[in-house]
């Protein structure tokens, strides 16, 4: 699975390899930012995009801070996972 953040950090060569695997047309001419957008669209269509975001939640009433990865499922439900959670 890929995340939007990991795609943005990838090199142009890595993105072009992925675009070739996804059978995107005309990817050779695209600038990096546009290539990332096209790959994201393709991955979303194939449900291969992982919507994980690093997040920190604070509750002012209890001074409790929760940190982890927010995993948002396609149906809209979300789970705050610990940093060492292994997704499969």
C-alpha positions in Angstrom: 0.0 0.0 0.0 1.1 3.5 -0.7 0.3 6.8 1.2 0.0 10.2 -0.3 2.9 11.3 1.8 5.2 8.5 0.7 4.4 9.2 -2.9 5.3 12.9 -2.5 8.6 11.9 -0.9 9.4 9.4 -3.8 11.9 10.3 -6.5 10.8 10.9 -10.0 12.4 7.6 -11.2 10.4 5.7 -8.5 7.2 7.4 -9.5 7.8 6.6 -13.2 8.4 3.0 -12.3 5.2 2.9 -10.4 3.3 4.6 -13.2 4.5 2.0 -15.6 3.3 -0.8 -13.3 -0.1 0.9 -13.1 -0.1 1.2 -16.9 -0.7 5.0 -16.9 -0.4 6.6 -20.3 1.8 9.6 -21.0 3.5 9.5 -17.6 6.9 10.2 -19.2 5.9 13.8 -20.0 4.5 14.7 -16.6 6.2 16.8 -13.9 6.6 15.1 -10.5 3.6 16.9 -8.9 1.2 15.9 -11.7 2.6 12.4 -11.8 1.9 12.0 -8.1 -1.7 13.2 -8.7 -2.3 10.7 -11.5 -0.8 7.9 -9.4 -3.0 8.8 -6.5 -6.1 8.8 -8.7 -5.2 5.4 -10.1 -4.5 3.9 -6.6 -7.8 5.3 -5.3 -9.6 3.7 -8.1 -8.0 0.4 -7.3 -8.4 0.8 -3.5 -4.6 0.6 -3.1 -4.1 4.0 -1.5 -3.6 3.8 2.3 -5.1 6.8 4.1 -2.8 6.9 7.1 -1.9 10.2 8.6 0.3 10.9 11.6 -1.8 12.7 14.2 -1.6 13.9 17.8 -4.8 14.4 19.8 -5.0 16.4 23.0 -7.8 16.4 25.5 -7.7 19.6 27.6 -10.0 18.2 30.2 -7.7 15.3 31.2 -4.3 16.5 29.8 -4.1 13.2 28.0 -2.2 13.2 24.7 -2.6 10.3 22.2 -0.2 9.9 19.4 -0.2 7.5 16.5 -1.4 6.9 13.0 -5.0 7.7 12.0 -6.2 5.0 9.7 -9.4 6.0 7.8 -11.3 3.2 6.2 -13.3 3.6 2.9 -16.6 3.5 4.9 -15.5 6.6 6.9 -14.6 4.9 10.2 -11.2 5.8 11.6 -8.8 4.2 14.1 -5.9 5.7 16.0 -3.1 3.2 15.8 0.1 3.2 17.9 3.3 4.1 16.1 4.5 0.5 16.2 1.2 -0.9 14.7 1.9 -3.2 11.8 -0.8 -2.9 9.1 -1.3 -5.8 6.7 
